[in-house]
Every structure is written in structure tokens, then in C-alpha cells.
């Protein structure tokens, strides 16, 4: 099992994947969401005005406060500008450790890698959308120095605990016009050990991709 990720068991994963697919389908149908670069976001106004009535389980998600936190659906498609990568970064807004849910088209063609800077650390906080600096995007800490990959994983059909406070990136090695959707429950200020403790009964130490 990984150092920066922990897969959750099949029963837990099937339950969450089904729920989040239904939620994503409703987002696509209704258009009620905030759109940003390579992601759709649900915030408190979306929950209270629309989604909680249809999906009351949102209010019961562990370690998640829908009044203060968000559900972020990352969307990658290699036919879009910069749609095949997320640059090396640390998750912003104190998303130190969270659950990731593979929603649609999450295959082995996508790889998530955690990295370690080589030499002097060079990094910069930017409001970035792909290769462009765009005012209004969430400020994110991007790594600018050389690095080495210390761990990689394919997140396909299992939910996983995800360590976001270490530099990481996502690369989609595909040319097919399909949108990969991965949801992150954007809980804040949760420690990696605390997250593992909370979900210890669901961690599957034997699962491998």
C-alpha cells in the first residue's frame, strides 16, 4: 500500500462511486455548478439551493462541512487545451488529506505522482489555469524546481485517501476524446494520520492496481 495514498475497500468504493456518479449526472443535467479550469465545483449555495434536497447524503459525509467546504470534480480531456495534465502543485486551501472518488473514465492511462524537489526549492503561488495566469483562479503553490518522482498510482475503480500536502501531479497519457472525472471531497485542515484513523475500517491493504 502506498505512502501518500490508501485504497478503500470494494464495498465502500462502489457505494461512493454510485452516489457521486448520480450527483455528477445531475450537475451535467442541471448546469448548477461553478466552472473553473478543468473542474466543476459545488459550494454551499449550490447545496442549499438545489442539491441537498435531491442528495441528502451530502450533509452526512464524514469530515465534511457543506456550509464551509466544497466538492470538486476534476475533469481532464486530452483534446482540451492543457487537458492532459495538472502541473506539480500542493493542494490549496488546506486540503491536506482527503478522499478521492473516481467518477468516470478513470483508467490506467492517468497516473498521479508525488514528487520531491531536487536541490534548492523553487516554488511560486499562482492563480493559474493550465499554462496561463488568470486572475480569480484559486491561488496554488506550484513547484518550479527540478524534481524526482517518489511514488505513483493509478486511481481507477477504488476510492482512496489522498495526501495533498506533498507536491504531486497528474498526467493523462491518452489522445482519446473522453473526459476523466475525479471528485475530491475538499475537507480542510485534516491531518493524514487523522484521515487514516477515521477510515481505518475501510482501508484495503491488499488491493493493487
C-alpha positions in Angstrom: 0.0 0.0 0.0 1.2 3.5 -0.8 2.7 6.1 1.5 0.7 9.0 0.0 -2.5 7.1 -0.7 -4.6 4.4 0.8 -7.2 2.5 -1.3 -10.6 1.8 0.3 -12.4 -1.4 0.1 -14.7 -2.5 -2.7 -18.0 -2.1 -0.8 -17.2 1.4 0.3 -15.9 2.4 -3.1 -19.0 1.0 -5.0 -21.3 2.9 -2.7 -19.4 6.2 -3.1 -18.8 5.9 -6.8 -22.5 5.2 -7.4 -23.6 8.2 -5.3 -21.1 10.6 -6.9 -21.9 9.5 -10.4 -25.5 10.3 -9.8 -24.5 13.7 -8.4 -22.3 14.4 -11.4 -25.0 13.4 -13.8 -27.3 15.9 -12.1 -24.7 18.6 -12.3 -24.4 17.9 -16.0 -28.1 18.0 -16.5 -29.0 21.0 -14.4 -25.9 23.2 -15.1 -26.0 24.2 -11.4 -22.3 24.4 -10.5 -19.2 26.7 -10.6 -17.0 26.1 -13.5 -13.2 26.7 -13.5 -10.2 25.4 -15.4 -10.6 21.6 -15.6 -13.0 21.4 -12.7 -16.6 21.8 -11.7 -17.2 22.9 -8.1 -20.2 22.6 -5.8 -20.4 25.2 -3.0 -22.8 26.0 -0.1 -25.2 27.9 -2.4 -25.5 25.0 -4.7 -26.1 22.6 -1.9 -28.7 24.7 -0.1 -30.5 25.9 -3.2 -30.6 22.6 -5.1 -28.6 19.5 -4.3 -29.3 18.8 -0.6 -33.0 18.1 -1.4 -32.1 15.6 -4.1 -29.0 14.1 -2.4 -29.4 14.5 1.4 -26.4 12.2 2.0 -24.2 15.1 1.2 -24.9 16.6 4.6 -23.8 13.3 6.2 -20.4 12.9 4.5 -17.7 12.2 7.2 -15.3 15.1 7.9 -17.2 17.4 5.5 -19.0 20.6 6.3 -21.1 21.5 3.3 -21.6 25.1 4.7 -17.9 25.8 4.6 -16.3 23.3 2.2 -16.7 22.1 -1.4 -17.0 19.1 -3.6 -14.6 19.5 -6.6 -14.9 17.4 -9.7 -11.7 17.4 -11.7 -12.2 17.0 -15.4 -9.4 16.0 -17.8 -9.7 15.5 -21.6 -6.6 15.4 -23.8 -8.5 17.2 -26.6 -8.8 20.3 -24.5 -6.1 22.9 -24.0 -3.9 21.7 -21.2 -6.5 19.0 -20.6 -4.0 16.2 -20.2 -2.1 17.3 -17.1 -2.2 19.0 -13.7 1.1 20.7 -13.1 3.2 19.8 -10.0 1.5 21.5 -7.0 0.3 21.3 -3.4 -3.5 21.2 -2.9 -4.6 24.7 -1.8 -7.0 25.8 0.9 -5.5 23.5 3.5 -6.7 20.3 1.7 -4.0 18.3 3.4 -5.7 14.9 3.2 -8.9 14.0 1.6 -11.0 11.2 -0.1 -10.8 11.0 -3.9 -13.6 9.3 -5.8 -13.1 8.0 -9.4 -16.4 9.0 -11.2 -16.0 8.4 -14.9 -13.3 7.2 -17.3 -10.6 6.8 -14.6 -8.2 4.3 -16.3 -4.6 3.3 -16.1 -3.9 5.9 -18.8 -3.9 8.5 -16.0 -1.1 8.5 -13.4 -0.8 10.5 -10.2 2.7 11.1 -9.0 4.1 12.6 -5.8 7.5 14.2 -6.2 10.4 15.5 -4.2 12.3 18.7 -5.2 15.9 18.3 -6.2 18.4 20.9 -5.0 17.2 24.3 -3.9 13.4 24.5 -3.5 11.9 26.9 -6.1 8.1 27.4 -6.0 5.6 30.1 -6.6 1.9 30.7 -5.7 0.0 31.5 -8.8 -3.6 31.9 -9.9 -3.1 29.5 -12.8 -5.4 27.8 -15.4 -3.2 25.4 -17.3 -0.3 27.4 -18.8 -2.0 30.7 -18.2 -2.1 33.0 -15.2 -5.8 34.0 -14.8 -7.0 36.3 -12.1 -9.7 34.8 -10.0 -8.4 31.2 -10.1 -7.6 29.7 -6.7 -4.0 30.5 -5.7 -2.0 27.3 -5.8 1.6 26.6 -4.8 3.4 25.3 -7.9 6.8 23.7 -7.9 9.3 25.4 -10.2 12.5 23.4 -9.4 13.6 20.1 -10.7 12.1 17.0 -9.0 12.2 13.3 -8.8 9.1 11.1 -8.6 8.9 9.3 -5.2 5.5 7.5 -5.7 2.9 6.9 -8.4 -0.5 5.4 -8.6 -3.4 4.7 -11.0 -6.8 5.6 -9.3 -9.3 3.6 -11.4 -12.1 1.8 -9.6 -11.5 2.4 -5.9 -11.9 5.4 -3.7 -8.7 6.4 -2.0 -7.4 8.5 0.8 -5.1 11.1 -0.7 -2.2 13.1 0.7 -2.5 16.5 -0.9 0.1 18.5 1.2 3.0 16.9 -0.7 3.9 18.1 -4.2 2.1 16.0 -6.8 0.9 16.0 -10.4 -1.5 14.1 -12.7 -0.6 13.1 -16.3 -3.2 11.6 -18.7 -1.4 9.5 -21.4 -4.3 9.4 -23.9 -5.4 11.1 -27.1 -9.0 9.8 -26.9 -11.8 12.3 -26.6 -13.1 11.1 -23.2 -13.5 13.2 -20.1 -11.9 11.7 -17.0 -13.8 12.8 -13.9 -12.3 12.5 -10.4 -14.0 14.0 -7.3 -12.2 15.3 -4.2 -14.1 15.9 -1.0 -12.4 19.2 -0.2 -12.3 18.9 3.6 -9.9 21.3 5.2 -7.3 21.0 8.0 -7.4 17.2 8.3 -4.2 15.5 9.1 -3.1 12.4 7.1 -3.0 10.3 10.3 -6.4 11.5 11.4 -7.9 10.7 8.0 -6.5 7.2 8.1 -7.8 6.7 11.6 -11.3 7.8 10.6 -11.5 5.4 7.7 -9.3 2.6 9.2 -12.1 0.0 8.9 -12.4 0.6 5.1 -8.7 0.6 4.1 -7.8 -2.3 1.8 -4.2 -3.1 2.4 -4.2 -5.9 -0.2 -5.6 -4.1 -3.2 -3.2 -3.3 -6.0 -3.8 -1.8 -9.5 
